[in-house]
Amino acid sequence: MIIDGRRWRATDPGIPEERRQELVNELMDARRAVGAAKRAGDEEAERAARARVHAAKVALGERGPKWWEREGPPDAK
């Protein structure tokens, strides 16, 4: 999708709603953990939280392989 002239990846629409919500919840928790770690000056915790953000975004299809180019069901690789 394009917002203000910038291209952004959207969540894979093939992810079942219940699983999508679980992943969104994890993403939001991880983002809060990034902020808390930054405020605390804890670089190790920040790295771990950023890894959680990345993993959630990959699972949602917002990073990693392009879901719109994949053949088969959403869990296919």
ABEGO torsion letter per residue (X at the ends): XBBGGBBBBBBBAABBAAAAAAAAAAAAAAAAAAAAAAAAGBAAAAAAAAAAAAAAAAAAGABEBBAAABBEBAABX
